[in-house]
Amino acid sequence: MLNFEVLFHYTAQIDPLMQLAITILGSCSKNIISDILLAISDCKCVIVEMSSSQLGQATAAYLLVEGNWNHIAKFENSLEIIQKSLKLQVQTLRHEKSEKTVEGMPYSLEIIALDQDNIIQTVVAFLCANEITIQEFSASRYPAAYNQSMVFSAKFIVIIPKESPLLSVREQFLDFCDQLNIDAILEPIKR
C-alpha cells in the first residue's frame, strides 16, 4: 500500500490598497454628504481626505477614499446608486496607493489684490515655471468692505522643491507680486 502525502502550501496574498479619487456635484441637499459617508463606512473603506463646500445653489465634494480592491468596487456600486437617487454628477479615478511623495518644503501662500484679469492664471503660471507643486488651492472674489471694489483672494499649500534655494524663490515670488500689485504672504508650514 502506497501512502501519498499531499502538502498544500497556501500563501495569503495581501490585497494592495487602492485609492479612489471622487468629485461630486449636486443641488444643495443635506443628504449628499451623509449618504456618501454611510456608503464609505458600509463598504469598509476609509476617508483619506475630504472637503465639501456650497457653491451658490450647488454642493461640491472632493474625496480620496481608500480600501482593498473589492471594498473599493463595492463602494463604486453604492456610489452609482447614490448618484442616481440624488441626481448627482460624479467623477471617479481609481489607482493603487503610492508611497511616492513630492520632496521639498511645504509652504503656505496667500495672495490678495484688487481683482484683475487673469490674476490667478498669472500666479499659477509663476508657480509652475518655478517647479513649485500646488498641493491645495482655494480662491474667492468678493466686494471690499468700504468701497465695494472687487477683491480677489487665494490660499495655497505648495511644495518648494528641495533643490530650489528657498530664499531666492521667496524673493522672486514677492518681487513678482509687487510688480502686479498683489499683497502676498509666503511662509513655511509649521506642524
JOBEL-V496233 format. One record per residue. N is the residue number from 0. RES is the residue in three letters. D_FIRST is the distance of its C-alpha to the first C-alpha in whole Angstrom. Layout:
N_RES_D_FIRST / N_RES_D_FIRST
This chain:
0_MET_0 / 1_LEU_4 / 2_ASN_7 / 3_PHE_10 / 4_GLU_13 / 5_VAL_16 / 6_LEU_19 / 7_PHE_22 / 8_HIS_25 / 9_TYR_28 / 10_THR_32 / 11_ALA_35 / 12_GLN_38 / 13_ILE_41 / 14_ASP_43 / 15_PRO_46 / 16_LEU_49 / 17_MET_52 / 18_GLN_55 / 19_LEU_57 / 20_ALA_61 / 21_ILE_63 / 22_THR_67 / 23_ILE_68 / 24_LEU_72 / 25_GLY_73 / 26_SER_76 / 27_CYS_77 / 28_SER_75 / 29_LYS_73 / 30_ASN_70 / 31_ILE_69 / 32_ILE_68 / 33_SER_67 / 34_ASP_64 / 35_ILE_63 / 36_LEU_62 / 37_LEU_61 / 38_ALA_58 / 39_ILE_57 / 40_SER_56 / 41_ASP_55 / 42_CYS_53 / 43_LYS_52 / 44_CYS_54 / 45_VAL_56 / 46_ILE_60 / 47_VAL_60 / 48_GLU_64 / 49_MET_66 / 50_SER_70 / 51_SER_72 / 52_SER_76 / 53_GLN_78 / 54_LEU_80 / 55_GLY_83 / 56_GLN_81 / 57_ALA_78 / 58_THR_75 / 59_ALA_73 / 60_ALA_70 / 61_TYR_68 / 62_LEU_64 / 63_LEU_61 / 64_VAL_58 / 65_GLU_55 / 66_GLY_51 / 67_ASN_48 / 68_TRP_48 / 69_ASN_47 / 70_HIS_49 / 71_ILE_52 / 72_ALA_51 / 73_LYS_51 / 74_PHE_55 / 75_GLU_56 / 76_ASN_55 / 77_SER_57 / 78_LEU_60 / 79_GLU_60 / 80_ILE_61 / 81_ILE_63 / 82_GLN_65 / 83_LYS_66 / 84_SER_67 / 85_LEU_69 / 86_LYS_70 / 87_LEU_69 / 88_GLN_69 / 89_VAL_66 / 90_GLN_65 / 91_THR_61 / 92_LEU_60 / 93_ARG_56 / 94_HIS_55 / 95_GLU_52 / 96_LYS_54 / 97_SER_55 / 98_GLU_56 / 99_LYS_59 / 100_THR_62 / 101_VAL_66 / 102_GLU_67 / 103_GLY_70 / 104_MET_73 / 105_PRO_73 / 106_TYR_77 / 107_SER_78 / 108_LEU_81 / 109_GLU_84 / 110_ILE_86 / 111_ILE_89 / 112_ALA_92 / 113_LEU_95 / 114_ASP_93 / 115_GLN_93 / 116_ASP_92 / 117_ASN_88 / 118_ILE_88 / 119_ILE_84 / 120_GLN_84 / 121_THR_86 / 122_VAL_84 / 123_VAL_80 / 124_ALA_81 / 125_PHE_83 / 126_LEU_79 / 127_CYS_77 / 128_ALA_80 / 129_ASN_79 / 130_GLU_75 / 131_ILE_75 / 132_THR_72 / 133_ILE_73 / 134_GLN_71 / 135_GLU_73 / 136_PHE_76 / 137_SER_78 / 138_ALA_82 / 139_SER_85 / 140_ARG_88 / 141_TYR_91 / 142_PRO_95 / 143_ALA_96 / 144_ALA_98 / 145_TYR_101 / 146_ASN_102 / 147_GLN_99 / 148_SER_99 / 149_MET_95 / 150_VAL_93 / 151_PHE_89 / 152_SER_87 / 153_ALA_83 / 154_LYS_81 / 155_PHE_78 / 156_ILE_75 / 157_VAL_75 / 158_ILE_73 / 159_ILE_75 / 160_PRO_73 / 161_LYS_72 / 162_GLU_74 / 163_SER_77 / 164_PRO_80 / 165_LEU_80 / 166_LEU_84 / 167_SER_85 / 168_VAL_83 / 169_ARG_84 / 170_GLU_88 / 171_GLN_87 / 172_PHE_86 / 173_LEU_89 / 174_ASP_91 / 175_PHE_90 / 176_CYS_90 / 177_ASP_94 / 178_GLN_95 / 179_LEU_94 / 180_ASN_95 / 181_ILE_92 / 182_ASP_92 / 183_ALA_88 / 184_ILE_86 / 185_LEU_83 / 186_GLU_82 / 187_PRO_78 / 188_ILE_76 / 189_LYS_76 / 190_ARG_73
